[in-house]
Amino acid sequence: MSKEISCFKAYDVRGRISSELNEDVAYRIGVGIASYFSAGSVVVGFDVRPSSMDILNALTKGINSHGARVYSIGLCGTEEIYFATNHLKTDAGVMITASHNPADYNGLKIVGRGAKPVSMDSGLDEIKDIAEGSESNLEIDPMMEQVDIKAEYIEKLLEFIDPNKIKPMHIVTNAGNGCAGPILDLLEEKLPLRFTKIQNEPDGTFPNGIPNPLLPENRDITSKAVVDNNADLGIAWDGDFDRCFFFDSNGDFIENYYLIGLLSEQLLKLSPGDSIVHDPRLVWNTIEEVNRFGGVPTISKSGHSFIKEVMRANSSIYGGEMSGHHYFRDFYFSDSGMIPWMLLIENVSTSGSSLTDLVKDRIKTYPISGEINRTANDPEELLEKVKSHYEIQNPRIESLDGYSFDFDAWRFNLRMSNTEPLVRLNVESKGDAALMQSKTEEVLSLIEELG
Protein backbone atom coordinates (compact mmCIF):
# COMPACT_ATOMS: atom_id res chain seq x y z
CA MET A 1 0.00 0.00 0.00
CA SER A 2 1.49 3.35 -1.02
CA LYS A 3 2.29 5.93 1.63
CA GLU A 4 1.68 9.54 0.55
CA ILE A 5 4.62 11.95 0.73
CA SER A 6 3.50 15.55 1.21
CA CYS A 7 6.79 17.43 0.76
CA PHE A 8 7.04 17.28 -3.04
CA LYS A 9 6.64 20.77 -4.51
CA ALA A 10 6.57 22.12 -8.08
CA TYR A 11 10.38 22.14 -8.50
CA ASP A 12 11.84 20.28 -5.53
CA VAL A 13 11.20 18.57 -2.21
CA ARG A 14 10.73 20.76 0.84
CA GLY A 15 9.09 20.18 4.20
CA ARG A 16 9.14 20.49 7.95
CA ILE A 17 11.37 18.13 9.93
CA SER A 18 10.14 15.55 10.88
CA SER A 19 6.39 15.74 10.22
CA GLU A 20 6.84 16.14 6.45
CA LEU A 21 10.45 15.18 5.75
CA ASN A 22 12.21 12.52 7.84
CA GLU A 23 14.57 9.58 7.44
CA ASP A 24 11.85 7.22 6.23
CA VAL A 25 10.77 9.71 3.54
CA ALA A 26 14.38 10.48 2.56
CA TYR A 27 15.14 6.76 2.14
CA ARG A 28 12.13 6.25 -0.13
CA ILE A 29 13.01 9.33 -2.19
CA GLY A 30 16.50 7.85 -2.57
CA VAL A 31 14.87 4.73 -4.01
CA GLY A 32 12.85 6.93 -6.36
CA ILE A 33 15.93 8.83 -7.56
CA ALA A 34 18.04 5.72 -8.16
CA SER A 35 15.18 3.97 -9.94
CA TYR A 36 13.97 6.89 -12.09
CA PHE A 37 17.46 7.75 -13.36
CA SER A 38 18.57 4.08 -13.60
CA ALA A 39 21.52 5.45 -11.69
CA GLY A 40 24.90 3.83 -11.41
CA SER A 41 26.17 6.83 -9.43
CA VAL A 42 24.67 9.83 -7.62
CA VAL A 43 26.49 12.81 -6.12
CA VAL A 44 25.06 14.36 -2.97
CA GLY A 45 25.82 17.43 -0.87
CA PHE A 46 24.19 19.22 2.01
CA ASP A 47 23.68 22.60 3.59
CA VAL A 48 24.35 23.64 7.15
CA ARG A 49 21.01 22.67 8.75
CA PRO A 50 21.18 20.32 11.77
CA SER A 51 18.88 17.78 10.08
CA SER A 52 20.99 17.52 6.92
CA MET A 53 23.24 14.65 8.08
CA ASP A 54 20.31 12.40 9.04
CA ILE A 55 18.62 13.13 5.72
CA LEU A 56 21.93 12.46 3.89
CA ASN A 57 22.42 9.06 5.53
CA ALA A 58 18.85 7.92 4.93
CA LEU A 59 18.85 9.19 1.33
CA THR A 60 22.14 7.35 0.70
CA LYS A 61 20.69 4.09 2.04
CA GLY A 62 17.78 4.40 -0.36
CA ILE A 63 20.07 5.09 -3.32
CA ASN A 64 22.37 2.21 -2.27
CA SER A 65 19.40 -0.16 -2.16
CA HIS A 66 19.25 0.01 -5.96
CA GLY A 67 22.95 -0.73 -6.33
CA ALA A 68 23.99 2.87 -7.05
CA ARG A 69 27.25 4.37 -5.82
CA VAL A 70 26.98 7.60 -3.79
CA TYR A 71 29.61 10.34 -3.82
CA SER A 72 29.36 12.95 -1.08
CA ILE A 73 30.96 16.38 -1.61
CA GLY A 74 30.03 17.42 1.93
CA LEU A 75 28.90 20.89 3.01
CA CYS A 76 28.29 22.90 -0.14
CA GLY A 77 26.06 25.23 -2.11
CA THR A 78 23.51 24.04 -4.64
CA GLU A 79 25.64 25.10 -7.60
CA GLU A 80 28.45 22.84 -6.40
CA ILE A 81 26.10 19.91 -7.01
CA TYR A 82 25.48 21.19 -10.54
CA PHE A 83 29.24 21.31 -11.04
CA ALA A 84 29.91 17.92 -9.41
CA THR A 85 27.21 16.15 -11.44
CA ASN A 86 29.09 17.19 -14.58
CA HIS A 87 32.63 16.93 -13.21
CA LEU A 88 32.10 13.43 -11.79
CA LYS A 89 29.80 12.42 -14.68
CA THR A 90 27.16 11.00 -12.35
CA ASP A 91 23.66 9.99 -13.39
CA ALA A 92 22.04 12.34 -10.88
CA GLY A 93 22.80 14.90 -8.20
CA VAL A 94 20.98 15.81 -5.00
CA MET A 95 21.42 18.90 -2.85
CA ILE A 96 20.00 18.65 0.67
CA THR A 97 18.78 22.15 1.45
CA ALA A 98 15.73 24.21 2.31
CA SER A 99 17.43 27.40 1.07
CA HIS A 100 15.73 30.34 2.81
CA ASN A 101 13.03 28.36 4.66
CA PRO A 102 13.01 28.32 8.50
CA ALA A 103 15.63 26.27 10.33
CA ASP A 104 13.20 23.43 11.11
CA TYR A 105 12.70 22.76 7.39
CA ASN A 106 14.84 20.84 4.95
CA GLY A 107 14.53 19.66 1.38
CA LEU A 108 16.07 18.11 -1.73
CA LYS A 109 16.95 19.69 -5.07
CA ILE A 110 17.31 16.95 -7.65
CA VAL A 111 19.02 17.03 -11.06
CA GLY A 112 19.76 14.41 -13.69
CA ARG A 113 22.72 13.90 -15.99
CA GLY A 114 24.44 17.14 -16.95
CA ALA A 115 22.63 18.91 -14.07
CA LYS A 116 19.37 18.88 -16.03
CA PRO A 117 16.57 19.85 -13.60
CA VAL A 118 13.47 17.83 -12.86
CA SER A 119 10.11 19.35 -11.95
CA MET A 120 6.62 18.00 -11.51
CA ASP A 121 6.09 17.83 -15.26
CA SER A 122 9.55 16.45 -16.08
CA GLY A 123 10.33 13.55 -13.75
CA LEU A 124 9.74 14.74 -10.19
CA ASP A 125 6.20 13.33 -10.31
CA GLU A 126 7.56 9.92 -11.28
CA ILE A 127 10.17 10.02 -8.49
CA LYS A 128 7.31 10.80 -6.10
CA ASP A 129 5.25 7.85 -7.36
CA ILE A 130 8.17 5.44 -6.96
CA ALA A 131 8.96 6.79 -3.48
CA GLU A 132 5.36 6.49 -2.33
CA GLY A 133 5.28 2.85 -3.45
CA SER A 134 8.55 1.97 -1.68
CA GLU A 135 9.40 0.70 1.79
CA SER A 136 12.37 1.92 3.79
CA ASN A 137 15.05 -0.19 5.44
CA LEU A 138 16.96 2.11 7.75
CA GLU A 139 18.82 -0.72 9.49
CA ILE A 140 21.48 -0.96 6.77
CA ASP A 141 24.65 1.13 6.80
CA PRO A 142 24.98 3.96 4.27
CA MET A 143 27.81 3.50 1.75
CA MET A 144 29.23 6.69 0.32
CA GLU A 145 32.57 7.91 -0.93
CA GLN A 146 33.77 11.34 0.22
CA VAL A 147 35.01 13.44 -2.70
CA ASP A 148 36.57 16.90 -2.53
CA ILE A 149 35.79 18.91 -5.68
CA LYS A 150 36.28 22.40 -4.21
CA ALA A 151 39.55 23.20 -6.04
CA GLU A 152 38.12 22.18 -9.41
CA TYR A 153 34.91 24.10 -8.74
CA ILE A 154 36.88 27.26 -7.90
CA GLU A 155 38.82 26.91 -11.16
CA LYS A 156 35.53 26.59 -13.04
CA LEU A 157 34.26 29.84 -11.50
CA LEU A 158 37.44 31.65 -12.45
CA GLU A 159 36.94 30.70 -16.12
CA PHE A 160 34.18 33.32 -16.29
CA ILE A 161 36.52 36.25 -15.66
CA ASP A 162 40.10 37.33 -16.30
CA PRO A 163 41.57 37.63 -12.79
CA ASN A 164 44.34 39.83 -14.19
CA LYS A 165 41.74 42.49 -15.03
CA ILE A 166 40.45 42.69 -11.47
CA LYS A 167 41.58 45.84 -9.70
CA PRO A 168 42.05 45.97 -5.93
CA MET A 169 38.86 47.00 -4.20
CA HIS A 170 37.11 46.55 -0.88
CA ILE A 171 33.93 44.46 -0.74
CA VAL A 172 31.65 43.47 2.11
CA THR A 173 30.30 39.92 1.94
CA ASN A 174 27.43 38.53 3.99
CA ALA A 175 27.04 34.75 3.80
CA GLY A 176 24.17 34.82 6.30
CA ASN A 177 25.75 31.91 8.22
CA GLY A 178 24.87 29.73 5.23
CA CYS A 179 27.18 27.83 2.90
CA ALA A 180 28.82 30.67 0.96
CA GLY A 181 31.52 31.43 3.55
CA PRO A 182 33.96 28.57 2.75
CA ILE A 183 33.82 29.42 -0.97
CA LEU A 184 34.49 33.10 -0.30
CA ASP A 185 37.52 32.07 1.76
CA LEU A 186 38.88 30.10 -1.21
CA LEU A 187 38.16 32.85 -3.75
CA GLU A 188 39.84 35.41 -1.51
CA GLU A 189 43.15 33.62 -2.17
CA LYS A 190 42.70 34.03 -5.94
CA LEU A 191 41.53 37.64 -6.27
CA PRO A 192 43.18 41.00 -5.39
CA LEU A 193 40.22 42.03 -3.25
CA ARG A 194 39.99 43.15 0.34
CA PHE A 195 37.11 41.32 2.02
CA THR A 196 35.14 42.38 5.06
CA LYS A 197 33.15 39.24 5.86
CA ILE A 198 30.12 39.21 8.10
CA GLN A 199 28.13 36.15 9.19
CA ASN A 200 30.74 34.12 7.28
CA GLU A 201 30.78 31.00 9.47
CA PRO A 202 28.24 28.30 8.52
CA ASP A 203 25.80 27.86 11.40
CA GLY A 204 22.60 25.89 10.94
CA THR A 205 20.94 27.54 13.94
CA PHE A 206 21.00 30.78 11.91
CA PRO A 207 21.76 33.02 14.92
CA ASN A 208 21.28 36.14 12.80
CA GLY A 209 18.05 34.97 11.17
CA ILE A 210 17.31 32.96 8.04
CA PRO A 211 19.50 34.23 5.17
CA ASN A 212 17.12 35.72 2.60
CA PRO A 213 18.30 39.16 1.44
CA LEU A 214 15.29 39.46 -0.86
CA LEU A 215 13.36 40.48 2.26
CA PRO A 216 13.87 44.20 2.95
CA GLU A 217 14.17 43.63 6.70
CA ASN A 218 17.23 41.42 6.14
CA ARG A 219 19.25 44.01 4.21
CA ASP A 220 20.19 46.54 6.89
CA ILE A 221 23.16 44.66 8.33
CA THR A 222 24.89 44.40 4.92
CA SER A 223 24.01 47.98 4.02
CA LYS A 224 25.39 49.28 7.31
CA ALA A 225 28.58 47.22 6.98
CA VAL A 226 29.25 48.68 3.51
CA VAL A 227 28.90 52.23 4.81
CA ASP A 228 30.78 51.65 8.09
CA ASN A 229 33.72 50.04 6.25
CA ASN A 230 33.73 52.54 3.38
CA ALA A 231 33.54 49.57 0.99
CA ASP A 232 33.17 49.75 -2.79
CA LEU A 233 30.15 47.45 -2.75
CA GLY A 234 28.44 44.67 -0.81
CA ILE A 235 27.14 41.22 -1.69
CA ALA A 236 24.80 38.94 0.27
CA TRP A 237 23.54 35.41 -0.37
CA ASP A 238 20.77 33.09 0.66
CA GLY A 239 21.51 29.87 2.57
CA ASP A 240 22.57 27.64 -0.33
CA PHE A 241 24.01 30.66 -2.23
CA ASP A 242 22.21 30.07 -5.50
CA ARG A 243 20.95 33.66 -5.25
CA CYS A 244 23.10 36.76 -4.75
CA PHE A 245 22.16 40.35 -3.92
CA PHE A 246 24.03 43.61 -4.38
CA PHE A 247 24.60 46.86 -2.47
CA ASP A 248 26.40 49.90 -3.83
CA SER A 249 28.99 52.01 -1.99
CA ASN A 250 26.18 54.06 -0.41
CA GLY A 251 24.74 50.90 1.12
CA ASP A 252 21.75 51.07 -1.22
CA PHE A 253 20.21 47.76 -2.27
CA ILE A 254 20.37 47.34 -6.05
CA GLU A 255 17.47 45.34 -7.45
CA ASN A 256 18.58 42.30 -9.45
CA TYR A 257 16.37 43.49 -12.30
CA TYR A 258 19.03 46.04 -13.20
CA LEU A 259 21.82 43.47 -12.83
CA ILE A 260 20.19 41.36 -15.56
CA GLY A 261 20.64 44.20 -18.04
CA LEU A 262 24.18 44.86 -16.82
CA LEU A 263 25.29 41.23 -17.08
CA SER A 264 23.55 40.89 -20.45
CA GLU A 265 25.56 43.82 -21.80
CA GLN A 266 28.81 42.33 -20.50
CA LEU A 267 28.17 38.86 -21.94
CA LEU A 268 26.81 40.08 -25.28
CA LYS A 269 30.06 41.95 -25.89
CA LEU A 270 31.74 38.54 -25.86
CA SER A 271 28.96 36.77 -27.76
CA PRO A 272 27.07 39.20 -30.06
CA GLY A 273 23.66 38.12 -31.32
CA ASP A 274 23.11 35.62 -28.53
CA SER A 275 19.83 34.94 -26.74
CA ILE A 276 19.18 36.28 -23.24
CA VAL A 277 16.34 34.71 -21.23
CA HIS A 278 14.36 36.75 -18.69
CA ASP A 279 11.19 36.29 -16.65
CA PRO A 280 7.95 38.26 -17.23
CA ARG A 281 7.70 40.08 -13.91
CA LEU A 282 9.73 43.11 -15.01
CA VAL A 283 10.81 43.35 -18.64
CA TRP A 284 11.28 46.80 -20.15
CA ASN A 285 14.84 47.50 -19.00
CA THR A 286 16.06 44.00 -19.91
CA ILE A 287 14.49 44.09 -23.39
CA GLU A 288 15.93 47.53 -24.12
CA GLU A 289 19.42 46.62 -22.90
CA VAL A 290 19.54 43.28 -24.72
CA ASN A 291 18.34 44.88 -27.98
CA ARG A 292 20.80 47.74 -27.56
CA PHE A 293 23.74 45.35 -27.37
CA GLY A 294 22.65 43.16 -30.25
CA GLY A 295 21.11 40.28 -28.34
CA VAL A 296 17.78 38.50 -28.61
CA PRO A 297 15.52 38.96 -25.55
CA THR A 298 13.66 35.71 -24.87
CA ILE A 299 10.90 35.52 -22.27
CA SER A 300 10.25 32.54 -20.01
CA LYS A 301 7.89 31.70 -17.20
CA SER A 302 9.50 32.33 -13.78
CA GLY A 303 11.15 29.39 -12.03
CA HIS A 304 14.46 27.64 -12.52
CA SER A 305 13.15 24.62 -14.43
CA PHE A 306 11.33 26.86 -16.95
CA ILE A 307 14.26 29.26 -17.40
CA LYS A 308 16.71 26.39 -17.90
CA GLU A 309 14.40 24.68 -20.40
CA VAL A 310 14.07 27.85 -22.50
CA MET A 311 17.83 28.49 -22.28
CA ARG A 312 18.62 24.97 -23.49
CA ALA A 313 16.10 25.27 -26.34
CA ASN A 314 17.71 28.53 -27.51
CA SER A 315 21.29 27.79 -26.42
CA SER A 316 21.07 31.10 -24.57
CA ILE A 317 24.28 32.47 -23.11
CA TYR A 318 22.59 33.86 -20.00
CA GLY A 319 19.29 33.99 -18.15
CA GLY A 320 18.26 36.17 -15.25
CA GLU A 321 15.37 36.39 -12.80
CA MET A 322 14.68 39.47 -10.73
CA SER A 323 14.50 37.17 -7.68
CA GLY A 324 18.31 36.88 -7.73
CA HIS A 325 18.85 33.75 -9.84
CA HIS A 326 21.40 34.10 -12.66
CA TYR A 327 21.91 31.27 -15.17
CA PHE A 328 24.85 30.65 -17.50
CA ARG A 329 25.15 28.45 -20.59
CA ASP A 330 28.78 27.71 -19.78
CA PHE A 331 27.78 26.62 -16.28
CA TYR A 332 25.58 23.81 -17.58
CA PHE A 333 22.62 26.18 -18.13
CA SER A 334 22.49 26.36 -14.33
CA ASP A 335 22.22 29.15 -11.79
CA SER A 336 25.16 30.41 -9.81
CA GLY A 337 25.39 32.86 -6.94
CA MET A 338 29.16 33.27 -7.35
CA ILE A 339 29.60 33.98 -11.07
CA PRO A 340 27.43 37.16 -11.13
CA TRP A 341 29.38 39.09 -8.51
CA MET A 342 32.70 38.10 -10.08
CA LEU A 343 31.50 39.36 -13.46
CA LEU A 344 30.35 42.58 -11.79
CA ILE A 345 33.73 43.06 -10.11
CA GLU A 346 35.38 42.63 -13.51
CA ASN A 347 32.97 45.16 -15.04
CA VAL A 348 33.69 47.71 -12.31
CA SER A 349 37.43 47.11 -12.76
CA THR A 350 37.54 47.46 -16.55
CA SER A 351 34.98 50.28 -16.90
CA GLY A 352 36.36 52.41 -14.09
CA SER A 353 32.76 53.03 -13.01
CA SER A 354 31.22 52.27 -9.63
CA LEU A 355 28.17 50.02 -9.28
CA THR A 356 26.17 53.19 -8.56
CA ASP A 357 27.25 54.74 -11.85
CA LEU A 358 26.65 51.55 -13.82
CA VAL A 359 22.97 51.33 -12.86
CA LYS A 360 21.79 54.83 -11.94
CA ASP A 361 20.55 55.76 -15.42
CA ARG A 362 18.68 52.46 -15.75
CA ILE A 363 17.00 52.93 -12.37
CA LYS A 364 15.89 56.41 -13.46
CA THR A 365 14.70 55.18 -16.88
CA TYR A 366 12.66 52.28 -15.50
CA PRO A 367 11.73 52.79 -11.83
CA ILE A 368 10.20 49.73 -10.16
CA SER A 369 8.22 48.87 -7.04
CA GLY A 370 10.27 45.83 -6.06
CA GLU A 371 8.34 42.62 -5.45
CA ILE A 372 5.49 43.08 -2.98
CA ASN A 373 3.74 40.08 -1.41
CA ARG A 374 0.16 40.08 -0.17
CA THR A 375 -1.81 37.21 1.37
CA ALA A 376 -4.99 36.15 -0.40
CA ASN A 377 -7.79 33.78 0.58
CA ASP A 378 -8.04 32.53 -3.01
CA PRO A 379 -5.08 33.79 -5.07
CA GLU A 380 -6.40 32.34 -8.35
CA GLU A 381 -9.79 33.99 -7.94
CA LEU A 382 -8.12 37.28 -6.96
CA LEU A 383 -6.08 37.32 -10.18
CA GLU A 384 -9.25 36.89 -12.24
CA LYS A 385 -10.96 39.74 -10.37
CA VAL A 386 -8.00 42.05 -10.97
CA LYS A 387 -8.02 41.09 -14.64
CA SER A 388 -11.72 41.89 -14.93
CA HIS A 389 -11.17 45.25 -13.24
CA TYR A 390 -8.44 46.38 -15.65
CA GLU A 391 -9.78 44.89 -18.89
CA ILE A 392 -12.00 47.93 -19.46
CA GLN A 393 -8.85 50.09 -19.72
CA ASN A 394 -7.81 47.93 -22.71
CA PRO A 395 -4.21 47.17 -21.71
CA ARG A 396 -2.13 44.52 -23.44
CA ILE A 397 -2.55 41.44 -21.26
CA GLU A 398 -0.22 38.43 -21.20
CA SER A 399 -0.80 35.27 -19.19
CA LEU A 400 2.57 33.51 -19.37
CA ASP A 401 3.04 33.74 -15.61
CA GLY A 402 0.08 35.14 -13.73
CA TYR A 403 -1.10 38.23 -15.59
CA SER A 404 0.96 41.08 -17.01
CA PHE A 405 -0.84 44.33 -17.86
CA ASP A 406 0.85 46.86 -20.19
CA PHE A 407 -0.60 50.41 -20.26
CA ASP A 408 2.27 51.89 -22.34
CA ALA A 409 3.45 54.33 -19.65
CA TRP A 410 3.39 51.71 -16.90
CA ARG A 411 2.87 47.99 -16.48
CA PHE A 412 2.48 45.44 -13.74
CA ASN A 413 2.65 41.69 -13.24
CA LEU A 414 0.58 39.86 -10.65
CA ARG A 415 1.22 36.18 -10.05
CA MET A 416 0.55 33.51 -7.47
CA SER A 417 3.18 31.98 -5.23
CA ASN A 418 3.87 28.31 -5.97
CA THR A 419 4.17 27.45 -2.30
CA GLU A 420 2.15 29.93 -0.20
CA PRO A 421 -1.31 31.61 -0.28
CA LEU A 422 0.26 34.78 -1.64
CA VAL A 423 0.11 36.99 -4.69
CA ARG A 424 3.28 38.77 -5.83
CA LEU A 425 3.13 42.22 -7.42
CA ASN A 426 5.75 43.99 -9.55
CA VAL A 427 5.18 47.44 -11.08
CA GLU A 428 7.37 49.46 -13.45
CA SER A 429 7.03 52.69 -15.39
CA LYS A 430 8.85 54.55 -18.13
CA GLY A 431 10.86 57.25 -16.40
CA ASP A 432 8.13 58.36 -14.02
CA ALA A 433 8.78 57.27 -10.44
CA ALA A 434 5.72 59.14 -9.15
CA LEU A 435 3.47 57.33 -11.62
CA MET A 436 5.00 54.00 -10.65
CA GLN A 437 4.42 54.74 -6.97
CA SER A 438 0.82 55.90 -7.42
CA LYS A 439 -0.04 52.89 -9.58
CA THR A 440 1.58 50.55 -7.07
CA GLU A 441 -0.66 52.00 -4.37
CA GLU A 442 -3.66 51.72 -6.69
CA VAL A 443 -3.10 48.02 -7.39
CA LEU A 444 -2.38 47.24 -3.73
CA SER A 445 -5.63 48.96 -2.71
CA LEU A 446 -7.49 46.91 -5.29
CA ILE A 447 -5.88 43.69 -4.03
CA GLU A 448 -6.96 44.56 -0.48
CA GLU A 449 -10.48 45.38 -1.64
CA LEU A 450 -10.93 42.23 -3.74
CA GLY A 451 -8.79 39.77 -1.82
Stockholm file with secondary structure:
# STOCKHOLM 1.0

chainA/1-451         MSKEISCFKAYDVRGRISSELNEDVAYRIGVGIASYFSAGSVVVGFDVRPSSMDILNALTKGINSHGARVYSIGLCGTEEIYFATNHLKTDAGVMITASHNPADYNGLKIVGRGAKPVSMDSGLDEIKDIAEGSESNLEIDPMMEQVDIKAEYIEKLLEFIDPNKIKPMHIVTNAGNGCAGPILDLLEEKLPLRFTKIQNEPDGTFPNGIPNPLLPENRDITSKAVVDNNADLGIAWDGDFDRCFFFDSNGDFIENYYLIGLLSEQLLKLSPGDSIVHDPRLVWNTIEEVNRFGGVPTISKSGHSFIKEVMRANSSIYGGEMSGHHYFRDFYFSDSGMIPWMLLIENVSTSGSSLTDLVKDRIKTYPISGEINRTANDPEELLEKVKSHYEIQNPRIESLDGYSFDFDAWRFNLRMSNTEPLVRLNVESKGDAALMQSKTEEVLSLIEELG
#=GR chainA/1-451 SS CCCCCCCBCSSSEEEETTTTSCHHHHHHHHHHHHHHTTCSEEEEEECSCTTHHHHHHHHHHHHHTTTCEEEEEEECCHHHHHHHHHHTTCSEEEEECCTTSCTTEEEEEEEEGGGCBCCTTTTHHHHHHHHHTCCCCTTSCCCCEECCCHHHHHHHHHTTSCGGGCCCEEEEEECTTSSHHHHHHHHHTTSCEEEEEESCSCCTTCTTCCCCTTSGGGSHHHHHHHHHTTCSEEEEECTTSSSEEEECTTCCEECHHHHHHHHHHHHHHHSTTCEEEECSSSCHHHHHHHHHTTCEEEECCSSHHHHHHHHHHHTCSEEECTTSCEEEGGGTTEECSSHHHHHHHHHHHHHCCCHHHHHHHHHHHSCBCCCEEEECSSHHHHHHHHHHHHHTTCCEEECSSSEEEECSSEEEEEEECSSSSEEEEEEEESSCHHHHHHHHHHHHHHHHHHC
#=GC SS_cons         CCCCCCCBCSSSEEEETTTTSCHHHHHHHHHHHHHHTTCSEEEEEECSCTTHHHHHHHHHHHHHTTTCEEEEEEECCHHHHHHHHHHTTCSEEEEECCTTSCTTEEEEEEEEGGGCBCCTTTTHHHHHHHHHTCCCCTTSCCCCEECCCHHHHHHHHHTTSCGGGCCCEEEEEECTTSSHHHHHHHHHTTSCEEEEEESCSCCTTCTTCCCCTTSGGGSHHHHHHHHHTTCSEEEEECTTSSSEEEECTTCCEECHHHHHHHHHHHHHHHSTTCEEEECSSSCHHHHHHHHHTTCEEEECCSSHHHHHHHHHHHTCSEEECTTSCEEEGGGTTEECSSHHHHHHHHHHHHHCCCHHHHHHHHHHHSCBCCCEEEECSSHHHHHHHHHHHHHTTCCEEECSSSEEEECSSEEEEEEECSSSSEEEEEEEESSCHHHHHHHHHHHHHHHHHHC
//
